[in-house]
Amino acid sequence: MTKVLVLGASGQIASWAVGMLADQGTTLTLFARSKARISKVPNGSTVIEGDVNDRTALAEAVRGQDVVYANLAGDIDRQARAIVEAMEAAGVKRLVFVTALGIYHEVPGEFGRWNRETIGASTLDTYAAASDAIEASRLDYTVLRPAWLSDADEVAYEVTQRDEPFKGTTVSRKSVAAVVADLVAHPEKHVRENLGVNKPGTDGDRLVW
């Protein structure tokens, strides 16, 4: 049975992913700053209240896992470096890490300009630094760069590679969770790849919901 550590388990994408991963029969460890904010705790899950920047707590959580799935915010570059260090020290190889669209100026046209202005260059640069730290590691990573997120109860997505123009403008949180669940179920897929994730048919100069 696959053991999965979910970092940022109280997040909205993670809430969908936790349910999907539980349905797949994985053994879950849910790590969040506040236990009370984790909306779904499947039977048999381990819950840890802690901060990813706490190297000791993170190292203990990573030890013995098969896959680490990280869906974080804030000083994500620092957190990424901590995760890489903990995983390499523990010999845990498979990482799925969520960042954001636009970190490589890969979003074309007017929407790309609007996206960078709206999110902010400094925030995107922080996410890019996190991705760079992961790509420089020895891990079997997949970095995900979702489009703007909706709460639609649907799974509809396509992916683009890092060196391809980003497609679309939006995607559902449930869809991103489905990508995560698929990577856990098939850990050989998209190893050491950096993927944009969007809903097909949502291209435009502004958000297409």
Helices and strands as residue ranges (DSSP letters): E 3-7, H 12-23, E 27-32, G 35-37, E 46-49, H 55-62, E 67-70, H 76-90, E 94-98, H 109-119, H 121-135, E 140-146, E 148-150, E 158-161, E 170-172, H 173-185, E 193-198
